[in-house]
Amino acid sequence: MFRPSRSTLLAFIAATLAGACLHFLYELFPNPVTACFAPVKESLWEHLKLISWPSLAAFLILARQDGRQSLGPRCLALLLAGILLLGAGWVYHVLLGGESMLFDIILYVLLMAGVFLLSPRLPQAWLSQRWELFALLAAALGAALVLFTFLPPRGVLFADLSLNSQYTFFALW
């Protein structure tokens, strides 16, 4: 039976709380620096920041203890959680027209838990040997988060869902 280490549990709690705080950072301090790390609008893409930045910070701290090779499984888990966030958010908000904040909060906490609890269950040897690749992919995600904050492409993933009370597939295209 898998039991996460104390440091992993503390990192999960700290990262989850940090992500929750990031949700309000730009509203409190609207400037280009906070825009890089906090959502500037209620789009699915911008909400990736809530999972990505705190997780990456926690991974770097944990890597000091566990070694750089631990970044491979953790970064892959983060990338998978990002895909799940975008997919589940798209289905719920766009296809189904859901507007429940409770759904968003539960999804966020479950995905954060998945990032920290899934990584030890991934094939460690294979991922640890390729940790640079997955760290690079996570860094590319970070670069895309910053770039698309200031130059968002058109599309449903980048649309501000708070502007339209009816999140329909056709309204956002």
N, C-alpha and C positions, 0 to 999 in steps of 0.2 A: 504494500500500500504506500502510495506517494505521500510524503509529508514535507511541505515546503519548509525551508529553513526560516529561522527567526528573521534574518536579514531580508529575505525575500518577502515575507509577510509585512514587515515594516515598510519596505520599498513599495509594495502594492498599496498599502494604506496611504502613504505619503503621496504617491503619484496620483491616486484617485482623488484625494483632497485637493492637490495642486491643480489637477484638471478641472475640477468643479470651480475653483477660484478663478482659473483662466477664463471661464465663460463670461465673467463680469469685468475683467481687467480693461478691455478696450473701452467699455462704456464709462468706466471711472477715469481712465487716462487715455483719451483718444489721441494717439500720435503714431507715426510710422514705426517706431520701435515696438510698441505694444501690439500693433497690427500684425507684426511678424509672428507673434506667439499666441495671440488670442483671436477668437473669431470676431470679425468685423461686421458680419451679417449672419442671418439664420439660414445659411445654406448647408447642405449636406457636406460639401467639401470642407468648408471652414470648420466644421465640427471635428474633423480629423485632427485638428490642432490639440483638442482636449485630450486625445489619447496619445498622440505622437510625442509632443514635447516633454510631458512629464515622464513618459515611459523611457524615452531616450536618455533623459537625465538620470533616471534610476538605473538604467542599464550600465551607464558609464561608471556610476558609483559601485554597483555590484561587480563590475568587471575588475575593479581594483582588488576585490577579495577573491573572486572566482577565476580570474584570468581572462584574457582577451577572447579566448576560444568560446567563452560563454555567450559572446555577442551574436554568434551565428544563429543558434536556436531562438534567442530572444528577439532578434531583429526579424526573423521569419515569422514568429508569432505576432509581432507588431504589424507586419505587412498583411497577414491573414486577417487580423482584427480590423484593419482599415478597410479591407475588401468587404468584410461582413457588415461593418458600419454603413458603408455606402449602399450595399445591396439591401440590407434590412430597412434602412431609412428610405430608400427609393420605393420599396414595396409598400411600406406602411404609409408614408406621407404622400407619395405621388400616385401610386396605383389605387390604394385603398382610401386615400383622402383623410387619413388619421391626423389628429391634432393633439394627442394626449402627451403632456409633459411627463407624466408618470412612465409612459412607454419609453420615452427618450432617456430618462434617468436610469431605469432598469437596464435598458440596452447598454448604456454607457458603463455601468458598474459590472455587468456580465462580461463585456468585452475587455475591460481593464483586468478583471480576474482571469480571463482567458489568456491575456498577454503574459501574465506572470505565472499562471499555473499550467499552461499548455507547453511552454518552452521546455521544461524538463522531460516532457513526454515525447518530444520529437527525436528523431534519430541523431543522437548526440555526436557520435564519431564522424559521420558524414558532414553534418552541419558545422562542427567545430573545425574541421579541416578547411572549410570554405567560409570561415567567419568574415573574411575581408569582403567577399562578394555580397553577403547579406548586410553587412555594415554599410557598404557602398549603396546598396538599394535603399536602405533606410535613410541615408544621407540625401539620396536623390529625391525621396519623398519629402524630406525637410526642405530642400531647395524648391520643389514644386509648390509646397505650401506657401512659401514666401513669395515666389513669383506670381502665383495665381491669386494672391491677396491683392496685388497691385494691378495685375493684368489678367483678370479672370476670363476664360473662354466663355463662349455662349453655350448654354446647355443646361439641362435639368439639374445636374449635380452642383452647379455654381449659382443657380437662381436663389434669390432671397425668398424663402418660403413664408416669411412673416408678412410680406407685402400682399399676399393673396390668401384670403381665408379659405379658399377652396383649392387644395393642392391636387390638381388634377393633371394627369399625364398630358392632355392636350393643351391646357392653359400655359404650361411651362415650356413648350417647344416653340 
